[in-house]
């Protein structure tokens, strides 16, 4: 592992080096969106551009990795918010509504949900976006097996919820639904689709 630079504090491992680069990329994304550069990240970390390229082959690869890195923190917060909601319809309704309320402050995840947000994240059905959706569904405090849902059902549900979220991101409506109105709409048209399965 190359250890020169790093603002005088050399990382102990490649994992630590990657974590520092992803943290710097996160700050750059917060400041500039998808238009950040490898030079910005390298300067923040205190290394050369070549050192960043050793870990990430392109700006796009770094962008995608930073978005994936941010997804876990977002999902941790969402899981804590939804703890104790065991009903599938209520859990899904609140998950989608909360995600929509939080997304404007989450530039990373917006890159996964907005068409053209990143070249390697071509659509809401990209591998990265589907992983986000499946993780979101899997972390809900719902006994999916007891409710009659198999893994294949949950994969389809995750894709459907991503499509719903993306549609609201692209066109929030006129006027946009918020709070109780958003939850009522989602409960009726999304949550009610989760009837007990035979």
C-alpha positions in Angstrom: 0.0 0.0 0.0 1.3 3.5 -0.8 1.6 5.5 2.3 3.1 8.9 1.4 0.9 11.9 1.8 -2.4 11.3 3.6 -2.0 14.7 5.4 0.7 13.2 7.6 -1.6 10.4 9.0 -1.0 7.3 7.1 -3.8 4.8 6.9 -3.2 1.4 8.7 -4.8 -0.6 5.9 -6.3 -0.4 2.4 -9.8 -0.5 4.1 -8.9 2.6 6.1 -7.6 4.3 3.0 -10.8 3.6 1.1 -12.9 4.8 4.0 -11.0 8.1 4.0 -11.4 8.5 0.3 -15.1 7.7 0.5 -15.6 10.3 3.3 -13.8 12.9 1.2 -15.9 12.0 -1.8 -19.0 12.3 0.3 -18.1 15.9 1.3 -17.4 16.7 -2.4 -20.8 15.3 -3.4 -22.5 17.3 -0.7 -20.7 20.4 -2.1 -20.9 19.8 -5.8 -23.2 16.9 -6.5 -22.1 14.6 -9.3 -19.8 17.3 -10.7 -17.0 16.7 -8.2 -13.5 15.7 -9.4 -10.8 13.2 -8.3 -8.6 16.2 -7.7 -11.0 17.6 -5.1 -11.0 14.3 -3.3 -7.3 13.8 -3.5 -6.7 17.4 -2.1 -9.0 16.7 0.8 -7.4 13.4 1.7 -3.9 14.8 1.2 -2.8 12.4 -1.6 -2.2 12.5 -5.3 -4.8 11.8 -7.9 -2.9 8.7 -8.8 -3.4 7.4 -5.2 -7.1 7.8 -5.5 -7.1 6.1 -8.9 -5.3 3.1 -7.3 -8.5 2.5 -5.3 -11.1 3.7 -7.8 -10.6 3.5 -11.5 -12.6 6.6 -12.4 -14.6 9.5 -11.0 -17.7 7.5 -11.9 -16.5 4.5 -10.0 -15.8 6.7 -6.9 -19.2 8.3 -7.3 -21.0 5.0 -7.3 -19.0 3.7 -4.4 -19.7 6.9 -2.3 -23.4 6.5 -3.0 -23.4 2.9 -1.9 -21.4 3.8 1.2 -24.0 6.5 2.0 -26.9 4.1 1.5 -26.0 2.0 4.6 -26.2 5.1 6.9 -29.5 6.1 5.4 -30.9 2.6 5.8 -29.7 2.5 9.4 -31.6 5.7 10.2 -34.7 4.5 8.3 -34.6 1.1 10.2 -34.5 2.9 13.5 -37.4 5.2 12.5 -39.5 2.2 11.5 -38.8 -0.1 14.4 -41.9 -1.5 15.9 -44.1 -1.3 12.8 -45.0 -4.9 12.1 -47.9 -4.6 9.7 -46.6 -4.9 6.1 -48.9 -2.2 4.7 -48.1 0.3 7.4 -44.3 -0.5 7.3 -44.1 0.0 3.5 -46.3 3.2 3.6 -44.1 4.8 6.3 -40.8 3.6 4.6 -41.7 5.2 1.3 -43.1 8.4 2.8 -40.1 8.8 5.1 -37.7 8.1 2.2 -39.4 10.7 0.1 -39.2 13.2 3.0 -35.5 12.5 3.6 -34.2 12.3 0.1 -33.9 16.0 -0.6 -31.2 16.1 2.1 -29.5 13.0 0.8 -27.6 14.0 -2.3 -25.9 10.6 -2.6 -29.0 8.6 -2.7 -30.6 11.1 -5.0 -27.9 10.1 -7.5 -29.3 6.5 -7.4 -32.9 7.6 -7.8 -32.8 10.4 -10.4 -32.6 9.4 -14.1 -29.1 10.4 -15.4 -27.8 11.1 -11.9 -24.8 9.0 -12.7 -23.7 7.2 -15.8 -23.1 3.9 -14.1 -26.4 4.2 -12.3 -28.5 4.2 -15.4 -31.9 3.5 -13.9 -33.9 2.7 -10.8 -33.5 -0.9 -11.7 -29.7 -0.8 -11.7 -28.0 -3.4 -9.5 -27.1 -0.6 -7.0 -30.6 0.8 -6.8 -32.1 -2.7 -6.5 -29.8 -3.5 -3.6 -30.9 -0.3 -1.9 -34.6 -1.3 -2.3 -34.1 -4.9 -1.3 -32.1 -3.8 1.8 -34.8 -1.3 2.7 -37.6 -4.0 2.5 -35.4 -6.6 4.3 -34.8 -4.2 7.2 -38.4 -3.5 7.9 -39.7 -4.9 11.2 -42.0 -7.2 9.4 -42.2 -11.0 9.5 -42.4 -11.4 5.7 -42.5 -15.2 5.7 -45.4 -15.3 8.2 -47.2 -12.8 5.9 -46.7 -15.2 3.0 -44.0 -13.4 1.1 -41.2 -15.3 -0.5 -37.8 -13.9 -1.5 -38.9 -13.5 -5.1 -42.0 -11.5 -3.9 -39.7 -9.2 -1.8 -37.5 -8.7 -4.8 -40.5 -7.5 -6.9 -41.8 -5.4 -4.0 -38.4 -3.7 -3.7 -38.4 -2.9 -7.4 -42.0 -1.6 -7.2 -41.2 0.7 -4.2 -38.2 2.1 -6.1 -40.3 2.9 -9.0 -42.9 4.6 -6.8 -40.1 6.6 -5.1 -38.5 7.6 -8.4 -41.9 8.7 -9.8 -42.4 11.1 -6.8 -38.8 12.3 -7.1 -39.2 13.1 -10.8 -42.7 14.6 -10.5 -43.8 15.3 -6.9 -47.3 16.3 -8.1 -49.2 19.6 -8.2 -49.4 20.4 -5.3 -46.9 17.9 -3.9 -48.4 15.5 -1.3 -46.7 15.8 2.1 -47.3 14.4 5.6 -50.6 12.8 6.3 -51.8 13.3 2.7 -48.8 11.5 1.3 -49.2 8.6 3.8 -52.9 8.3 3.0 -52.2 8.1 -0.7 -49.4 5.6 -0.2 -51.5 3.5 2.2 -54.4 3.3 -0.3 -52.5 2.6 -3.5 -49.3 0.9 -2.3 -49.8 -0.4 1.2 -53.2 -2.0 0.4 -51.5 -4.1 -2.3 -49.8 -6.1 0.5 -52.8 -8.2 1.4 -52.0 -11.5 3.2 -50.7 -14.0 0.6 -52.1 -17.5 0.3 
